[in-house]
Amino acid sequence: MKERTVSAVLFLCLFAAQLGLIALAPVLVKVAGDLGVSTATAGQLRTIAGVAAGFTALALPAATRRLGLRQLLLFGAAVLGIGSLASATAPSFALLAVAQVPVGVGVAVLVATATAAAAEWVSPEARTRVLSWALIGNPAAWIVGMPLIGLLGQATWRYGWLALPLAAAVAAAIAVARTPAPAPAATPNGGLGAALADPALRRWMIAELAAYSGWIGVLVYAGALLTESYGTSPATTGVLLALAAAAFTAGNFVFRRVADTEDPRRLLVRLALAMAALVALLGAVRPALAVTVVVLDAVSFLAGGRTLIGSAYGLRIGHEQRTAAMAVRAAANQFGYFIGAATGGAALAVRGYAGLGVVLALLLVVAAATLTQPRRERAGSPAPSPS
C-alpha cells in the first residue's frame, strides 16, 4: 500500500478516536450541571472509558493474529459509533457512564491497531513519517473538534457526540473498507507475554503509563480549569483548547527530526521533566487568562514531541513484539485516563487546581525517573546510558 494512502487512513482512524476522547472536554462543566453532578464527578466519565479501553487494548495482540489489523480497524470504528450515539441520547449520568464503555473499547482498538499498522503496512524507512502523520490525527481532532463541540455545547452538549465522533467513526470505517488489505506482517506472532518479558519494553511501558497519566490528566481538566478560573464560555474554551492542539502539532513536526536518534531516552526524560514543571505552574499560578493559555500551549508543544518520540522508540525496541507494544501503548494511554482523571479529580476536590497540578506533575516525574534507571536492551546486553 502506498505511504500516503496508509498515512491518510490511519490519520482518519486516530482522528475519530481522539474525537471520542475529547467530546466532553469543552463542555464538562455543562454536562455536570445538566446531569446534577460535580465537575470532579463528571471527570470520572473518562476513568470508565479508560478502564474499558485499557483492558481491551491488552487483549488486542491475540485478536490481531485471528482477525488482522484491517478487520480490527473496522470493528473499532463501528463500536466507537455505537458508543457515540448512546452517549448523545443518554438521559442520565448513569447511562452516560455506561455509554463510555463502547466508546473506550472503540478508541482502544483504533489507537492500538492504527499505530501498529504504521509499522506493519509500510517499509522501515517510512515508519516514522507514517507514524508522525497518523499521530497528527489526535491534535487535528482538537483543532476541528474543540471549537465545534464548544459551539454546539451552547445549545446542548449532546450535539457534539453526533456531529463529531459518530460522523468521524463512519468516515473512518468507509476509508478502511475501501482500502485494499496489505500483505500480512512478516513478524505477527509477538504476543503480550513476550513484550512484558522484555526488560527494555517493560521500562518503556511503565514510563509511557506515567507520562500519559500526567498529560491526559491535563486534557481532562483543562477545559474546566479555563471555565472555572476565568468564566470562559464553551465556545471560547473550545477555541483555546484548539490552540493547544495546534501547539501539540507543532511539537510533533519539530521533534520528528530527532525521533530516530540512537537512544532517545535522554530526550524523553528532559521532555517529561519540563512538562512536569509547566503542569505544576499551570495549576498553581493563574494571574490572567493569557498567561494560562501560554503555559498550556507550552505543555502541549512538549507533549507533541514526547508522544511521537516515545511511540517511535517503542516501535524500534519492540521488534517481533511491535503489535503487542502498540497495544500496551494504547492500554497505557487509556489507563492514563483512569489514573489521570481519578487522581486528578481527587486532588481537585481536596486542593483545587493547585493540587491537581502537583499530582499530575509528579506522574510526569515518575515517567522521567523510570527511563533514567539503568536497564538492559536484551538479557545480557548492557544498555547505553541516557545521560
QUIWOMO-V574792 format. One record per backbone hydrogen bond with DSSP energy under -1.0 kcal/mol. CO is the residue of the C=O (numbers start at 0). NH is the residue of the N-H. Records with the same first field share a line. If there is no record, write none. Layout:
CO: NH, NH
//
This chain:
1: 5
2: 6
3: 7
4: 8
5: 9
6: 10
7: 11
8: 12
9: 13
10: 14
11: 15
12: 16
13: 17
14: 18
15: 19
16: 20
17: 21
21: 24
26: 30
27: 31
28: 32
29: 33
30: 34
31: 36
37: 41
38: 42
40: 43
41: 44
42: 45
43: 47
44: 48
45: 49
46: 50
47: 51
48: 52
49: 53
50: 54
51: 55
52: 56
53: 57
56: 59
58: 62
59: 63
60: 64
61: 65
62: 66
63: 67
67: 71
68: 72
69: 73
70: 74
71: 75
72: 76
73: 77
74: 78
75: 79
76: 80
77: 81
78: 82
79: 83
80: 84
81: 85
82: 86
83: 87
84: 88
91: 95
92: 96
93: 97
94: 98
97: 100
98: 102
99: 103
100: 104
101: 105
102: 106
103: 107
104: 108
105: 109
106: 110
107: 111
108: 112
109: 113
110: 114
111: 115
112: 116
113: 117
115: 118, 119
116: 120
125: 129
126: 130
127: 131
128: 132
129: 133
130: 134
131: 135
133: 136
134: 137
135: 139
136: 140
137: 141
138: 142
139: 143
140: 144
141: 145
143: 147
144: 148
145: 149
146: 150
147: 151
148: 152
150: 153
151: 154, 155
155: 158
157: 161
158: 162
159: 163
160: 165
163: 167
164: 168
165: 169
166: 170
167: 171
168: 172
169: 173
170: 174
171: 175
172: 176
173: 177
175: 178
190: 194
191: 195
192: 196
197: 201
198: 202
199: 203
200: 204
201: 205
202: 206
203: 207
204: 208
205: 209
206: 210
207: 211
208: 212
209: 213
210: 214
211: 215
212: 216
213: 217
214: 218
215: 219
216: 220
217: 221
220: 224
221: 225
222: 226
223: 227
224: 228
225: 229
226: 230
232: 236
233: 237
234: 238
235: 239
236: 240
237: 241
238: 242
239: 243
240: 244
241: 245
242: 246
243: 247
244: 248
245: 249
246: 250
247: 251
248: 252
249: 253
250: 254
254: 257
255: 258
257: 260
263: 267
264: 268
265: 269
266: 270
267: 271
268: 272
269: 273
270: 274
271: 275
272: 276
273: 277
274: 278
275: 279
276: 280
277: 281
278: 282
279: 283
280: 284
287: 291
288: 292
289: 293
290: 294
291: 295
292: 296
293: 297
294: 298
295: 299
296: 300
297: 301
298: 302
299: 303
300: 304
301: 305
302: 306
303: 307
304: 308
305: 309
306: 310
307: 311
308: 312
309: 313
310: 314
311: 315
312: 316
313: 317
317: 320
318: 321
320: 324
321: 325
322: 326
323: 327
324: 328
325: 329
326: 330
327: 331
328: 332
329: 333
330: 334
331: 335
333: 337
334: 338
335: 339
336: 340
337: 341
338: 342
339: 343
340: 344
341: 345
342: 346
343: 347
344: 348
345: 349
346: 350
347: 351
350: 354
351: 355
352: 356
353: 357
354: 358
355: 359
356: 360
357: 361
358: 362
359: 363
360: 364
361: 365
362: 366
363: 367
364: 368
365: 369
366: 370
377: 380
//
